[in-house]
């Protein structure tokens, strides 16, 4: 019989906690980047010329949005890792109750 259990209970619980924190943090960062928060201006990759031209200001907003979408994608990956960790926690609990 092949087991899909590949990590122990402590590692699974740690993965669950870290993924929950990752989802919260990255979702909030994604929201702040898509609303063009001025506090995060240092984290947006653009040049000095983009700040002085009106047309280039739209390019800065595009970069803000792209970074925000990247944060949402990373949060979705963390949701997948959290689901996998949750399944591992459940399998470890079930393994405790099995008599061999």
N, C-alpha and C positions, 0 to 999 in steps of 0.2 A: 504494500500500500504506500503510495507516494504522499508525503506530507507537504503542505504548502507553508508550514510553519518554518520560518527562516531566521527569526530573531527572538531573543528572550523577552521576558515580561518587562524588565527595566528599560531595555532599549526601545521597546514598543511604546511604553508610557512616555519616555523622553521624546520620541518622535511625535507623539500626539500633542504634547505640550508645546514643543517648538513649532509645529505646524500651525497650531492655533494662534500663537503669537505672530508668526509670519503672515498669516492671513489678515489679522487685524492691522498690523503695521503697514503692509503693502497696500491694503485697500485704502487706508487713510492717506498714504502717500500718493496713490493714484488719483484720489479725489482732489487733493491739494494741487497736484501738477495739472490736472485738466481744468482747474479753475484759475490757473496762471498765478499762483501764489508768489508774491514778491520775495518772500523769505527764502524760497528755494532757487533763486536766480543763479546762485553759485554752482548749483548741481546740474544746470542745463548747458550742454555743449554748444556754444555759438561763438562767433568772432566779434570783435569790436565794431566792425563795419555794420553788423546787423543792428546795432543799437542806434545808429545815426540816420538810417534811411527809413522812410515811412513804409516803403514796400517790403523792406527786409524785416520790419517789425512783425509782419505776418509770418515770415519764416521762423522767427523766434517763437511765436505762438504755435506753429506747427511742431517745432521741436519740443515744446512743453507738452503738447498733446501726445506726441509719440512716446515720450518718457512716461507719461501717465498710463498709456496703453500697455507699455512694457511692465509697469508695476501691476496692472490688473492681470496680465498673463502670468506673471510670477506668483500672484496670489492664487490663481487657479491651479497652478502646479502644486502649491502648498496644500490646497484642498485635496488634491489627489494623493499626496503623501500622507496627509492626515487620515484619509479614508483607509489607506493601506495600513497605517499604524493602528487604527481602530480595529481593523480585521485581525491584526496580529495580537492585540490585547485580548480580543474575544477568543481566539484560538488557544492562547496560553491559559486563559481561565478554564476553557473546556478540557484542556490537557490535565489540569490539576484534579479534575473530578473523575477522570478515567482510571479504572483499576486495571493494572497489567499483571 
